Amino acid sequence: MSSLEIKTSTNIYHVYVDVKLRHKLPSFLEKEYSNVLIITDSHVEKLFLDDVIHSFGTTTKVSYAVVPAGESSKSIENYFNLMTSAIENGLDRHSLIVALGGGMVGDLAGFVAATYMRGIDYVQVPTTILAHDSSVGGKVAINHPEGKNLIGNFYPPQAVVYDVETLNSLPEKEVRSGYAEIVKHGLISDEAFFNQVMEQNILSTFNPQILKKHLIKGISVKANIVETDEKEGNIRKYLNLGHTLGHALEAELGYGKITHGEAVALGMLFALQVSEKVYGVTLPYDTLYNWLSKNNYPLHLSRVDKYVLLNRMKKDKKSRDLKVQMVLLKAIGQSTIEQLDDEQLIQFLENFFRELVKG
């Protein structure tokens, strides 16, 4: 079993990665809980909920709440309903919330934990590749119709228990989504790692052992950044490579129309193209484009209004004084934050979508 330690300003927690961990979840917790609420979605419920419930045995009161699968469930309505569920099931400040699912469930359940009675313990039990990123670092949030993750907090879990056996159930779309964040970790950290991922045709030659190595590397990249900058005051912003346009696309197209990772993949392409123009450098735009195309990422969207996208990008959490700040690259592993004016961005967006159509 692989284990990584993450230090935060409020606690130290571990990320455990191996198979069948969902069957022994309490063994990874540093204290016992008499009341546990498992929050999951309608897809994961059928696959893994019973396993996690049974792992607690008969001495712990275990209840559960299920939200519809999909990004649209990260809403104020579901948040309120889950708070009601926590109250009705008698959770107190010594209880535990288990976030069982992908990134949506982790963000939503984590935000419930962060705000219920001003904060109770929770543990992340990710079941998607994408969640290797979102489950680590303590960012929890729900969406607003005007933008993704605009209502949230920094609130670290007590543990991340990553049973990679659950990934065998993922459809191709979710594999694509998750691997976009692995690619991101390569771009912001390590050219050799990025090239290693580019050599894998993830959908036609899916290899669980290679995936596990990629996941552990990705988690370690994020862990190192989060420990240095827990509250995103500086270098943690680099983890948002591709997210400025990606989040805008998700909000504009409607949450769930394309996956988070698919939107981020387009955002990374855009960031590489902008970086080349701003810094006069050569980056692996073609390499990434070809890899995304080979793995069936949606690269040709129906026409999106660039002015609407610009306004959504201004609502990104990195923006200041209604000016867009994007994570760019001077080289692989050399991230920067650049403030771009509206006229520049409109031209960059126009060129980007024109190139996508030609591609």
C-alpha positions as CSV (number, residue, x, y, z in Angstrom):
1,M,0.0,0.0,0.0
2,S,1.2,3.5,-0.8
3,S,0.8,6.3,1.8
4,L,1.6,10.0,1.6
5,E,1.5,12.4,4.6
6,I,0.1,15.9,4.1
7,K,0.7,18.7,6.7
8,T,-1.8,21.5,6.9
9,S,-2.2,24.4,9.4
10,T,-4.8,22.5,11.3
11,N,-3.9,18.8,11.0
12,I,-1.7,16.1,9.5
13,Y,-3.6,13.6,7.4
14,H,-2.6,10.6,5.2
15,V,-3.5,9.6,1.7
16,Y,-3.7,5.8,1.3
17,V,-3.7,4.2,-2.1
18,D,-4.3,0.5,-2.7
19,V,-7.1,-2.0,-3.6
20,K,-10.0,-3.1,-1.4
21,L,-9.5,-0.3,1.1
22,R,-13.2,0.5,1.2
23,H,-13.8,-2.8,3.1
24,K,-11.7,-1.6,6.1
25,L,-12.2,2.1,6.1
26,P,-12.3,2.5,10.0
27,S,-8.7,1.1,10.2
28,F,-7.5,4.3,8.5
29,L,-9.1,6.6,11.0
30,E,-7.2,7.9,14.0
31,K,-10.2,7.9,16.2
32,E,-13.5,6.1,16.6
33,Y,-16.8,7.7,15.7
34,S,-20.2,6.6,17.1
35,N,-22.2,8.3,14.4
36,V,-21.3,8.3,10.7
37,L,-23.1,9.9,7.7
38,I,-22.0,8.6,4.3
39,I,-22.8,11.0,1.4
40,T,-22.6,9.4,-2.1
41,D,-24.3,9.7,-5.5
42,S,-26.9,7.6,-7.2
43,H,-24.3,5.8,-9.4
44,V,-21.7,5.0,-6.6
45,E,-24.5,4.0,-4.2
46,K,-25.3,0.8,-6.3
47,L,-21.6,-0.2,-6.5
48,F,-19.9,0.6,-3.2
49,L,-22.2,2.0,-0.6
50,D,-22.9,-1.4,1.1
51,D,-19.2,-2.2,1.3
52,V,-18.4,1.0,3.2
53,I,-21.4,0.6,5.5
54,H,-20.4,-3.0,6.4
55,S,-16.8,-1.9,7.1
56,F,-18.0,0.0,10.2
57,G,-19.5,-3.2,11.7
58,T,-22.4,-3.2,14.1
59,T,-21.2,-0.9,16.9
60,T,-21.3,2.3,14.9
61,K,-24.5,4.1,13.9
62,V,-24.2,4.6,10.1
63,S,-26.7,6.5,8.0
64,Y,-26.4,7.6,4.4
65,A,-27.7,10.3,2.0
66,V,-27.7,10.0,-1.8
67,V,-27.7,12.8,-4.4
68,P,-28.2,12.4,-8.1
69,A,-24.9,11.7,-10.0
70,G,-23.5,14.6,-12.0
71,E,-22.0,18.0,-11.5
72,S,-25.3,19.7,-11.3
73,S,-25.8,18.2,-7.9
74,K,-23.2,20.5,-6.4
75,S,-26.0,23.0,-5.7
76,I,-27.3,25.0,-2.8
77,E,-30.5,22.9,-2.8
78,N,-28.6,19.6,-2.3
79,Y,-26.3,21.3,0.3
80,F,-29.3,22.4,2.3
81,N,-30.9,18.9,2.0
82,L,-27.7,17.2,3.2
83,M,-27.5,19.6,6.2
84,T,-31.1,18.6,7.0
85,S,-30.1,14.9,6.7
86,A,-27.2,15.5,9.2
87,I,-29.5,17.1,11.7
88,E,-32.2,14.4,11.3
89,N,-29.6,11.6,11.8
90,G,-28.3,13.2,15.0
91,L,-24.8,14.1,14.0
92,D,-22.9,16.2,16.5
93,R,-19.4,17.7,16.6
94,H,-17.9,14.3,17.3
95,S,-19.5,12.6,14.3
96,L,-18.0,11.8,10.9
97,I,-19.0,12.5,7.3
98,V,-17.7,10.1,4.6
99,A,-17.5,11.5,1.1
100,L,-17.9,8.4,-1.1
101,G,-17.6,9.2,-4.8
102,G,-16.0,11.4,-7.3
103,G,-15.0,15.1,-7.2
104,M,-18.6,16.4,-7.1
105,V,-19.4,14.3,-4.0
106,G,-16.1,15.1,-2.3
107,D,-16.6,18.9,-2.8
108,L,-20.2,18.8,-1.7
109,A,-19.8,16.5,1.3
110,G,-16.7,18.3,2.4
111,F,-18.5,21.6,2.3
112,V,-21.3,20.1,4.4
113,A,-18.7,18.9,6.9
114,A,-16.9,22.3,6.9
115,T,-20.1,24.2,7.8
116,Y,-22.2,21.7,9.9
117,M,-22.0,22.9,13.5
118,R,-19.0,25.1,12.3
119,G,-17.1,22.1,11.2
120,I,-17.0,18.3,11.9
121,D,-14.6,15.6,10.7
122,Y,-14.8,14.1,7.3
123,V,-12.9,11.5,5.2
124,Q,-12.6,11.4,1.4
125,V,-13.1,8.0,-0.2
126,P,-12.6,8.8,-3.9
127,T,-14.0,6.5,-6.6
128,T,-12.8,8.3,-9.8
129,I,-9.5,9.2,-11.4
130,L,-10.5,12.9,-11.3
131,A,-10.9,12.8,-7.5
132,H,-7.2,11.9,-7.1
133,D,-6.8,15.7,-7.5
134,S,-9.9,17.1,-5.8
135,S,-9.8,14.9,-2.7
136,V,-6.4,16.1,-1.7
137,G,-5.8,19.6,-0.5
138,G,-8.9,20.5,1.5
139,K,-10.8,22.6,-1.1
140,V,-14.5,22.1,-0.6
141,A,-17.3,23.9,-2.4
142,I,-20.6,24.1,-4.2
143,N,-21.4,25.8,-7.5
144,H,-23.4,29.0,-8.2
145,P,-25.2,29.3,-11.6
146,E,-22.7,32.2,-12.4
147,G,-19.6,30.1,-11.7
148,K,-18.1,26.9,-10.4
149,N,-16.9,26.6,-6.8
150,L,-17.8,30.2,-5.9
151,I,-19.2,29.1,-2.5
152,G,-16.7,27.2,-0.5
153,N,-13.9,26.9,2.0
154,F,-10.5,25.4,2.8
155,Y,-11.2,22.5,5.1
156,P,-8.8,19.4,5.1
157,P,-10.1,15.9,5.7
158,Q,-9.0,13.5,8.4
159,A,-7.8,11.1,5.7
160,V,-8.1,10.2,2.0
161,V,-8.7,6.5,1.5
162,Y,-8.3,5.7,-2.2
163,D,-9.4,2.3,-3.2
164,V,-8.2,2.1,-6.8
165,E,-10.2,-1.1,-7.4
166,T,-13.3,1.2,-7.7
167,L,-11.8,2.7,-10.8
168,N,-12.5,-0.5,-12.7
169,S,-16.1,0.6,-12.9
170,L,-15.5,3.9,-14.7
171,P,-16.9,4.6,-18.1
172,E,-14.6,6.0,-20.8
173,K,-15.8,9.5,-20.3
174,E,-14.7,9.5,-16.6
175,V,-11.3,8.0,-17.5
176,R,-10.8,10.9,-19.9
177,S,-12.0,13.4,-17.3
178,G,-9.6,12.1,-14.7
179,Y,-6.6,11.8,-16.9
180,A,-6.8,15.5,-17.8
181,E,-5.8,16.4,-14.2
182,I,-2.9,13.9,-14.4
183,V,-1.7,15.7,-17.5
184,K,-2.0,19.0,-15.7
185,H,0.2,17.7,-12.9
186,G,2.8,16.7,-15.5
187,L,2.7,20.1,-17.2
188,I,3.2,22.1,-14.0
189,S,5.9,19.9,-12.5
190,D,7.9,17.4,-14.7
191,E,8.5,17.1,-18.4
192,A,9.5,13.4,-18.0
193,F,6.2,12.7,-16.3
194,F,4.2,14.6,-18.9
195,N,6.0,12.7,-21.7
196,Q,5.3,9.4,-20.0
197,V,1.6,10.1,-19.9
198,M,1.6,11.2,-23.5
199,E,3.0,7.8,-24.4
200,Q,-0.1,6.1,-23.1
201,N,-3.2,5.6,-25.2
202,I,-5.4,5.6,-22.1
203,L,-8.6,4.3,-23.5
204,S,-7.4,1.5,-25.8
205,T,-4.6,0.2,-23.5
206,F,-5.9,0.9,-20.1
207,N,-3.4,-0.5,-17.6
208,P,-4.3,-0.4,-13.9
209,Q,-0.7,-0.7,-12.8
210,I,0.4,2.3,-14.9
211,L,-2.6,4.2,-13.7
212,K,-1.7,3.6,-10.1
213,K,1.8,5.0,-10.7
214,H,0.4,8.0,-12.5
215,L,-2.1,8.6,-9.6
216,I,0.6,8.4,-6.9
217,K,2.8,10.8,-8.9
218,G,-0.1,13.2,-9.4
219,I,-1.0,13.1,-5.8
220,S,2.6,13.8,-4.7
221,V,2.8,16.8,-7.0
222,K,-0.3,18.3,-5.5
223,A,0.7,17.4,-1.9
224,N,4.0,19.2,-2.3
225,I,2.3,22.3,-3.6
226,V,-0.5,22.2,-1.0
227,E,1.9,21.9,1.9
228,T,3.8,25.0,0.7
229,D,0.7,27.1,0.0
230,E,-2.4,25.7,1.7
231,K,-4.7,28.7,1.2
232,E,-3.8,29.4,-2.4
233,G,-2.0,32.7,-1.8
234,N,0.8,31.9,-4.3
235,I,2.0,28.7,-6.0
236,R,-1.2,26.7,-5.3
237,K,-2.8,28.8,-8.0
238,Y,-0.6,26.8,-10.5
239,L,-2.9,23.8,-9.9
240,N,-5.5,25.8,-11.8
241,L,-3.8,25.5,-15.1
242,G,-6.5,25.1,-17.7
243,H,-9.3,25.9,-15.2
244,T,-9.9,29.5,-16.1
245,L,-11.4,28.7,-19.4
246,G,-12.4,25.2,-18.3
247,H,-14.7,26.5,-15.5
248,A,-16.1,29.1,-17.9
249,L,-17.0,26.4,-20.4
250,E,-18.6,24.2,-17.8
251,A,-20.8,27.1,-16.6
252,E,-21.7,28.3,-20.0
253,L,-22.5,24.9,-21.5
254,G,-24.4,23.8,-18.4
255,Y,-22.8,21.7,-15.6
256,G,-22.6,18.1,-16.8
257,K,-22.8,18.7,-20.5
258,I,-19.0,18.0,-20.6
259,T,-17.1,16.6,-17.7
260,H,-14.8,18.8,-15.6
261,G,-11.7,17.1,-17.0
262,E,-12.8,17.5,-20.6
263,A,-13.4,21.2,-20.0
264,V,-10.0,21.5,-18.3
265,A,-8.3,19.7,-21.2
266,L,-9.6,22.4,-23.6
267,G,-8.5,25.0,-21.0
268,M,-5.0,23.6,-21.0
269,L,-4.7,23.7,-24.7
270,F,-5.8,27.3,-24.6
271,A,-3.3,28.1,-21.8
272,L,-0.5,26.5,-23.9
273,Q,-1.4,28.6,-26.9
274,V,-1.7,31.8,-24.9
275,S,1.7,31.0,-23.2
276,E,3.4,30.6,-26.6
277,K,2.1,34.0,-27.7
278,V,2.8,35.9,-24.5
279,Y,6.2,34.5,-23.8
280,G,7.4,33.7,-27.3
281,V,8.2,30.1,-26.4
282,T,7.4,26.7,-27.9
283,L,5.3,24.4,-25.8
284,P,3.9,20.9,-26.6
285,Y,0.5,22.2,-27.9
286,D,0.5,19.8,-30.9
287,T,1.6,16.9,-28.7
288,L,-1.2,17.5,-26.2
289,Y,-3.8,18.2,-29.0
290,N,-2.9,14.9,-30.8
291,W,-3.1,12.9,-27.5
292,L,-6.5,14.4,-26.6
293,S,-7.8,13.7,-30.1
294,K,-6.5,10.1,-30.0
295,N,-8.3,9.6,-26.7
296,N,-11.6,11.0,-27.9
297,Y,-11.8,14.2,-25.9
298,P,-14.5,16.6,-27.2
299,L,-12.3,19.2,-29.0
300,H,-15.0,20.6,-31.4
301,L,-17.7,22.4,-29.4
302,S,-20.7,24.1,-30.9
303,R,-20.0,27.8,-31.2
304,V,-19.5,29.5,-27.9
305,D,-19.8,33.3,-27.6
306,K,-16.3,34.6,-26.7
307,Y,-17.6,37.7,-25.0
308,V,-19.8,35.5,-22.7
309,L,-16.8,33.3,-21.9
310,L,-14.8,36.4,-21.1
311,N,-17.3,37.5,-18.6
312,R,-17.4,34.1,-17.0
313,M,-13.6,34.0,-16.8
314,K,-13.7,37.3,-14.9
315,K,-15.7,35.6,-12.2
316,D,-12.9,33.0,-11.7
317,K,-11.6,33.0,-8.2
318,K,-8.1,34.1,-9.4
319,S,-9.4,37.3,-11.0
320,R,-8.7,40.6,-9.4
321,D,-10.6,43.9,-10.1
322,L,-12.5,42.1,-12.9
323,K,-9.2,41.4,-14.7
324,V,-8.6,37.8,-15.7
325,Q,-5.4,36.2,-14.3
326,M,-4.4,33.0,-16.0
327,V,-1.9,30.3,-15.1
328,L,0.5,30.1,-18.0
329,L,3.8,28.2,-18.7
330,K,7.2,29.5,-19.7
331,A,8.2,25.9,-20.0
332,I,6.9,22.6,-18.6
333,G,7.4,22.9,-14.9
334,Q,7.7,26.7,-15.0
335,S,4.3,28.1,-14.2
336,T,3.4,31.8,-13.9
337,I,0.3,33.9,-13.2
338,E,-0.3,36.5,-15.9
339,Q,-3.0,39.3,-15.9
340,L,-4.5,39.7,-19.4
341,D,-6.7,42.5,-20.6
342,D,-10.0,42.0,-22.2
343,E,-8.9,42.9,-25.8
344,Q,-6.0,40.4,-25.6
345,L,-8.3,37.6,-24.3
346,I,-10.9,38.2,-26.9
347,Q,-8.3,37.8,-29.6
348,F,-6.8,34.8,-28.0
349,L,-10.2,33.1,-27.7
350,E,-11.1,33.9,-31.3
351,N,-7.8,32.4,-32.5
352,F,-8.1,29.4,-30.3
353,F,-11.6,28.4,-31.4
354,R,-10.7,29.1,-35.0
355,E,-7.7,26.7,-34.7
356,L,-9.9,24.0,-33.1
357,V,-12.3,24.1,-36.0
358,K,-9.4,23.8,-38.4
359,G,-8.0,20.9,-36.4
